[in-house]
């Protein structure tokens, strides 16, 4: 291969098995000597870690709603540099997004149209046979600007099942490039915010290699490679630094452990390219933010699963309070929960948190909050100047029991511009919100 080529692995819905197919396909192609770059569409901070484990290259998110078009193109060009093949994994269903500006729905189909990426359609055919062809035909006809290049039959029950479903789809003129037999052990472990993260998988390397073994047997890898097309529109990918989130400091103390891990790869990469140094520390190991840093960032993660340990981490909590006296501290989602007065865990036990903001949160009294968000900042801070708009999303199950009396960080709107009211809190040099920032609007 010469110029980078690419394809999208898509499906009709979440849970169709596309992540396992994607990871196994990536690794199987790497074994062949193909330089593969992994991309995840939409706001997903977990799957890029699995892509990196499979390809040996950093993963990245591309989000057509949250990122301005220039930033999407720049990040894809960066991912493709030095790669033979870009494999992009769709979030949810291929066409799932929000109504609004054409090309900025947040769906993987936006990427397919803009960059000329054909789709490898993963069809979960459990409980059906020839009916799978009707689903495939719907995908082929739904949007003529999106090319469905081939299909993979997933969760087959038998060779007869493969023959029935495969023949019906092939009769449409859609190549069937493989079939994967039903095997529950191929699935990755999950919890309430999605997959267990790559770094927490008990034997990730062995699982990735097993997925590659399965896909080598199940897929026609030559046919998959033949589906890929040259990436369109990257010849002059613009400088998109103005759309990226600015680093909050020159040396950034970044909480990093099982409780704090939701950092978008493109955000950390831009901070480093801007000259900032990211210094990791572990609140779960009772480490305070290093004193030689000039900003502290507490990312999202799973503090609700470790609330007792965080409450008992006296050095961390005292050090964080000292740090906040003279330097900015910002918390996103889980980090925001830890900045508050208390956190109620799933068992209903209340644990004291840092107390740098006045809110109290609960994981016992759950309510899912999910969706794109546009935040208009209420004051100057680490996310930008007052009045600036930052795009991102919320995804959490925690509930605010008491909002406290801190000034709000931002005014939120949903992905379609409907006002949601004030969000987050700020007090002195401390700020936080459930909102995950992705890019400047």
Secondary structure, DSSP 8 states (H G I E B T S, - for coil): --S-EEEEEEESSTTSSHHHHHHHHHHHHHHTT--EEEEEESS-SSHHHHHHHHHSS--EEE-TTTS-HHHHHHHHHHHHTT-SEEEEE-SSSTT---SSSTT-SS-HHHHHHHHT-EEEEEEE-TT-STHHHHHHHHHHHH-TTS-EEEEEEEEE--HHHHHHHHHHHHTTT-EEEEEEE--GGGS--EETTEE--GGG-TTHHHHHHHHHHHHHHHB-HHHHHHH-EE--S-TT----GGGS---S-SEEEEE-BTTB-B--HHHHHHHHHTT-EEEEE-GGGT----TT-SEEEE-BS-GGGSHHHHHT-HHHHHHHHHHHTTSEEEEETHHHHHHSSEEE-TTS-EEE---SS--EEESSS---EEEEEEEEESS-BTTBSTT-EEEEEEEE--EEEE--S-B-SEEEEETTS-EEEEESEEETTEEEES-EEEEE-
